[in-house]
Amino acid sequence: MIQGVSNIWMPVEDTDRAVDFYQNKLGLPVIKRDGAWAELEADGLRIGLNGREPQGARIGGGPVLTFRPTEQSLEDAVSDFQSRGIEFPAGVSDHDWGRVATFKDSEGNDLQLYEPPKS
């Protein structure tokens, strides 16, 4: 049986650059660092940045990590991240299941901000 998500890991080409992005641009705390491996914490989810297999980065596919913005609207979160140099090429898109704004991390992995539909 599955109880929950333990962690998600993402291939990165440059662990230092990826840690800088996740820690300083997204504001996530680093909870472990071991050479080319780093773990960050996001609301109980551990995110592993795996520089041990850099050939896995940028080859297409891979995980898409979706974040919930903290106590602010999706537009405010996008604006805040844009002020930190993060680009949202497609802006905010609306769907029946919610709204998303897609961006990339420093390694080319797909990330999203998500806002559920209003009840």
N, C-alpha and C positions, 0 to 999 in steps of 0.2 A: 504494500500500500504506500501511497505517497502522502506524506504529511504536509509538505510545503516546499518551498524553494530554499535550498541551502546557500547557493551562490550562483552567479552567472559569471563566466569569464569571457574575455574578449581578447583576440590576438592583437598585439601592438608591435610596431616596428621599433619604437623608442620608448622604453618604460619611463624614463625621466620626463620626457615631453608629455606622455599620457598622464602621469601623476600630476604634473603641473596643471594640465587642462582640467582634470576632474576635481582636483583640490582647490585650485585658485579661481577657475572660471565658473565651475558648478557649485563650489562650496562644500564638497563632500570630504569628511575626515578620512585620512589614511589610518587604517587600524593594524596593518602589517606590511612589512617590506622585507623581501629576501632576494637580493640580487635583481634578476630580471622579472621577478614576480612582485606584485603589490596588490593589497586588498583595501577596498574602501567600503564604507557603510552608508547605505541610503535607506533610511526608514525601516531598518531591520533586514534589509537585503544586502548580502555581501557581493561586491563586484570585484572580480579578479581581473587584473591587467596582466596578460601573459606575454612577456617579451621573449620567452624561451623558444617560441615557435613563430618568429617574425614572418616566415613565408605565408602564414595564414592570414595576415593583414592585407587588405586591399585586393583580394582575389575574387571578390564578388560573393554575394550571399553572406552568411554569418548572422549573428544575433542582431536584433533590433531592441535596444533597451529603451523602455518608455518610462518617463518620470511624471509624477504628479507635481504641479507647482505648489509651493507652500502658500497658504492664506492670501493668494492674490489671483487676479484674473489671468487667463492665458495670455492676453495681450500685454498685461503688465510684466509677466514673466519673460515674454519674448523681448520686450523693450529692455528689460534689465540685462538679459543675456547679450543682446545686441550691443549694449554699452560696454560689454566686456570683450567685444570683438568676435562674437559668434554670429554666423550668418544663417538666415532662414530663407533659402532661395524660393521656396514655394509659399512662404507666408503661413497663415493659419487656414486650414481647410476644415469645412463643416461636413459632418456625416450624421446619419441617424443614430449612431452609437456614441457620438461625442465629437470633440474637436481636437485636432492635432496640429502641431507645428514641428516639422522635421528639420534636423540639423545634423552635422557630423562632428565627431570628436577629432582630436589632433591626428589620429591614425587612419581616418577615413571610414570608421564604423558609423552606421546609422543610429541616430538617437532621436527621440521624440519627446515633446511635452504633450500631455494629454489632459483634457478637461471633459468629464462625463457630461451627458446631456442633462439639461435642467429638468427637474421633475414637474 
